């Protein structure tokens, strides 16, 4: 927790994992490794990393019937979409 905000850092990177972490209460998700790997390869590879993350998040938002992260977070927490097992 930093300044009252919960954040997670994950090695696995895709939009669904980011969505799950936000759904269980994260205010931010730290993802460095995939972006650094893409940046080392080329600007096209870095663009691909961003595109994959964006697509995964858009799919998660679509499946929940919302258009942005704040309504997604509210809906996920109110309906207990994902919980720790």
Secondary structure, 3 states (H helix, E strand, C coil): CECCECEEECCCCCHHHHHHHHHCCCCEEECCHHHHHHHHHCHHHHHHHHHHHHHHHHHHHHHHCCCCHHHHHHHHHHHCCCCCC
